[in-house]
Amino acid sequence: MKQKSYSLSFQNKSFKVVEWSKSDNPKELILCLHGFGKNPEDFASFIHDLNENERLVAIGFWSHKGSDSFSQKELNEGLSVQAWTDQFHFLLNHFQVEKCKLIAYSMGGRLGLMLLQEAGEKISSAKFLASDGLTRNKLYAFTVGTWVGRKIANGLKKNGQLVIGLARLLKSVKLLPNKLFRFVEYYMHERSVREQVFDVWMGYRKCYPKMKTIAQSIETNRIPVEFIFGKYDVIIPWKHGDELRRFTSNLTFVKWEIVEKGHRLL
């Protein structure tokens, strides 16, 4: 198995790329999109199923280790959907393929859903693991979509104990599951992590998919899609897929599955 790690440059910024292949010149591309705070290397477990003619490629997102950060302009305005779609087309051109397979996890699922929506004709199949973006989180929408929310977010960068304290209170009155409290506590504890959370929230805030449009793209392009959820996942529960399941209920090539795990499906 051959593994390479390097950077590519797109619109004057570099992002991390890790690829695996069994042969010297594979013709098919499997593109992998990781979760928040995670790494392209997380997809190494998929290499055992690689065919000789396939190349597994995982890319790093902006404001993640190994890739450049969002510019201040991008944080202020949000990365456009077109910019993310253009980056996808850049990758297809770089690897000289017309289409690719897609594997996306958690936050990467939201960005993968955007590709189904905007460039479904370029995707031959897709697998979504604990995918974000299937429903619009009200707290997220308030934080990134309003002036007040953005002001509060900037303040919380400096004092995460306010968030942890509120989460602890909600947990004590049983309004916040213990697993979700630990998730909040982990991401709010250190300032560098808090800054990454809010920068990624702000930077990718315009990349929020529309379920009806996605369903239409899947049907029009006849894309086999598999959605996998963890039975014990309190971050991305099964019910998040209800709307898209309804829109795709007549499509036999769209599969939905629950496995005996939590949120960590990689």
Secondary structure by P-SEA (a helix, b strand, c coil): cbbbbbccccccbbbbbbbbbccccccbbbbbbbcccccccccccccccccccbbbbbbbccccccccccccccccccccaaaaaaaaaaaaaaacccbbbbbbcaaaaaaaaaaaaccccccccccccccccccccaaaaaacccaaaaaaaaaaaacaaaaaaaaaaaaaaccccaaaaaaaaaaaccaaaaaaaaaaaaaaccccccaaaaaaaaaaaccbbbbbbbccccccccccaaaaaaaacccccccccccccccccc
